[in-house]
């Protein structure tokens, strides 16, 4: 009776658990709201979230208009927006419905959308798990997706206003709809050869399910063109399923119906949506997506025709024919239609490949085992079990839905291994397949667990604890049966538990709970730490200053502009910084960066990478002239921990600036460690000269590292090996290097090195030789924080973020060294010093007529001559010659 009652209330119990899991997912993602909400709105997580707020502001102001081109980034060309409007339109609609109009209000509304989408994933994956297996599997999957950690959890937190969680939600909706379409066609069999089965009633359910799959695909497509990955998944599945059907003598008519209707809907929706981007690039909204969808349908029809033609012939004919056709088609495309070849073939290999610059982009890096275990831990083992369970179920009769899930999982896994960003897609597969495995084990062994529990309970009642109880009178025996007077009746073998199955159930339950518990704990820790994320306070201070104290670039911030007709006004200009900070410059300062976190404006001869690692001011200035830069913003990270990034993008070789040497772990040790050092070239880069030395001439310190080393080839090691080091005066060290190299043994050398910042933080302020002054850059603002902490008056004082103005500069004729005292907006003082070049100084600071915060507190003076000069602001901006 109790079992019957439980079955009666099962739907309500399931709904209750789904609501519980949904609330749990929403609560954990909302934890950061306590720390990220400020008087200015929300201190958003990650760079792109800030740019999405910019798009939301535009869309709300022009609702429902969406900007496919933005003049407020990537000066002097502007940039196209390559992701779709759906995520932005959803948030903009919510903002209008809730009455949010100010930036802080928009930011708060937008920040709650990712947690809401993470909550919506719970019922979606329940339905998917139920379709794949049963309600128990769906419920376990719903619980796991609510707590699963890694990139999926991070990208669905409050404040992470980006389309990643929407990608996961809409792609999972498509997977659910496509699986449903496959299962519906299984339940409504038909044949394209038998007109009797091609009735409206018979095809209504499969056709409707396929239409819904097409709509699901379009939802993902309208959010991101990355949805093309799921067309690849369908393509791969279709090929594999056709082969399986052919070898099992099963008709593949259902694949023709599902794919034709699904991607027919996709083609119609794609054409109706339009093509904002030119060309055939599948990473953008181009006509290439229509070609890809049409090719998928055509390929399905070709497979069907080939399978039909070869039916009854030897089985190997079909794969052999497919191989031959594939070779011919690829060759024909390569020769006759190279654009289509690049669209369908070359882009596929590029997607799963990796370029060196991707190591500087966190989400584009390859996935390592450590990353995988940190994200999913025991879920990886459970997922493997789920894959095995689906394969086991398909050993006799293949279920196309199961094959599709396996193909989907393997391609998403391969994508994640190539680029860690796809980890947030893989979370769905891990949760689902973990549930498939757990559900399968429960179904196989649950009765044995209950029998084991019953046996244990029975033993407890008949054991020592029950010895003092009065023995119950024997039950009345049945006719023909044996009386139980002498001994206890032997239990039936059917009542005996299978201890192996019972143990497997208990083990899987424990591992699943361990996975869920550790994931939930990790999510709560992640959410609590995210409270302190967002834009660094020093950058926020600097960009607020920039927005108030620099000239307006003359572009309407809220206008939706046409790329073909727009031209920048004469007063416009660009801001040079590293690409990480581009969106902050756009949103917070409302100024136009020369590059952005789309990694546009970074590479190439006029890219920010080449600029920041340039050791020649004239070459660096040409870059700024070419791209219309007026201000340059640097920070301590670019001068230290991020320095490898511009070096990599500029493709100039890390060893030129920060070579690695093998150094003994300790004095007299035979163990070596790889240690980086700074060369003089590092100190000559634009980022070092600007941020570390304020553009002023800087002489070497009294202590440099004199190092003798052997080449890697001579030492038979992977890196050069340092054999001797000594701290010396810079002049003495230079002489020692020259003397040693003059008579050095073959394969041995001497050089001067600077300590890497991680080993000695102030080493970035200690060049090995004289660093010349920059002639056309003046500091106009710096943030208050000293990166070295609270130091005494004699300690170094280096600020976290600095803003420089690029100016023509005034010319002063003279010889020697000229200097002028400067006081910054933080009260820090330094002398700007410059050595004449060809009898001329070109100076960037005005001594009169300048109203900025960073001021000259005296006149220019040529050392040792008594000559002084007053330089006006007009002289600086017009490039006048003073004398």
Secondary structure, 3 states (H helix, E strand, C coil): CHHHHHHHHHHHHHHHHHHHHHHHHHHHHHCCHHHHEECCEECCCCHHHHHHHHHHHHHHHCCCCCCCEECCECCCCCEECCCCCHHHHHHHHHHHHHCCCCHHHHHHHHHHHHHHHHHHHHHHHHHHHHHHCCHHHHHHHHHHHHHCCCHHHHCCCCCCCCCHHHHHHHHHHHHHHHHHHHHHHHHCCCCCCCHHHCCHHHHHHHHHHHHHHHHHHHHHHHHCHHHHHHHHHHHHHHHHHHHHHHHCCCCCHHHHHHHHHHHHHHHHHHHHHCCCCCCCCCCCCCCHHHHHHHHHHHHHHHHHHHHHHHCCCCCHHHHHHHHHHHHHHHHHHHHHCHHHHHHHHHHHHHHHCCCHHHHHCHHHCCCCHHHHHHHHCHHHHHHHHHHHHHHHHCCCCCCHHHHHHHHHHHHHHHHHHHCHHHHHHHHHHHHHHHHHHHHHHHHHHHHHHHHHHHHHHHHHHHCHHHCCCCCCCCCCCCCCCCCCCCCCCCCCHHHCCCHHHHHHHHHHHHHHHHHHHHHHHHHHHHHHHHCCCCCCHHHHHHHHHHHHHCCCCCCCCCCCCCCCCCCCCCCCCEEECCHHHHHHHHHHHCCCECCECCCECCCCCCCHHHHHHCCCHHHHHHHHHHHCEEEEEEEHHHHCCCHHHHHHHHCCCCHHHHCEEEEECCCCCCCEEEEEEECHHHHHCHHHHHHHCCCCCECCCCCEEEEEEECHHHHCCCCEEEEEEEEECHHHHHHHHHHHHHCCCCCEEEEEEEECCCCCHHHHHCCCCCECCCCCEEEEEECCCECCCCCCCCCCCCECEEEEEECCCEEEECCCEEEEEEECCCCCEEEEEEECECCEEEECCCCECCCCCCEECCCEEECCCCCEECCEHHHHHHCCECC
